[in-house]
Amino acid sequence: LTGMPKPVTVYTTSACPHCHRAKELLKRKGISFQEIDVTEDQKKRDEAEERYGWMSVPIIVIGGQCIGGADQLYALERSGELDKSIL
């Protein structure tokens, strides 16, 4: 791999099974990410939903672009596009 990977941010809540699935995939692939837990912070969650136009957690952001949630992340992985989208 060449170049710096794009930053990955995952907005999560503690009880969200889709959040756990998304984080597991990223960890398994060795992709570092910043987790922003909005369980106790409705204002931060509202800001993220408004900013990225995604209304449920996880909100997964790669290089400033929201790719969606866990299903979209797994679809990117299945299509072979996840690694390309990180670099």
HELIX and SHEET records of a PDB file:
HELIX    1   1 PRO A   17  ARG A   28  1                                  12    
HELIX    2   2 GLN A   42  TYR A   52  1                                  11    
HELIX    3   3 ALA A   70  SER A   79  1                                  10    
HELIX    4   4 LEU A   82  ILE A   86  1                                   5    
SHEET    1   A 4 GLN A  34  ASP A  37  0                                        
SHEET    2   A 4 VAL A   8  THR A  12  1                                        
SHEET    3   A 4 ILE A  59  ILE A  62 -1                                        
SHEET    4   A 4 GLN A  65  GLY A  68 -1                                        
END                                                                             
